[in-house]
């Protein structure tokens, strides 16, 4: 069922995701879905869980075997690639999970842990790593979101702009690490 819901989300965006549409795609009556989920919010939570886990895996794979600037660039590329391929999944990556939802909180924490691991060679203490992670995420997610919505209308190459962003991020992280 989650697979069908994600397919509907990917094809039509968040506004197209309804229990009735999932039931229709599954070839069952809508009440049959209540054996699997409580309501649409519960289904969205399952989608969020899947998306966050996929992002953690993508980031981990991208960063493995790389350090410092190369690892930051690989993280940025993986994040951007994921959102380019799945622009309607962005909502799952922006909202903080309900603190009472241990499973989703752990999955979200796994994403942060990948970034923390990439930032470790910069020598940040915990607070610095949190700040750097927030800035890295905001920059890359913001770029990818603007790109997906057509927000870059100028004729200059967007891929080149992204390379500039990665360079700026690595330089900024390096400078920030030297401020200790």
Beta strands, then each sheet from edge to edge (+ up, - down):
end
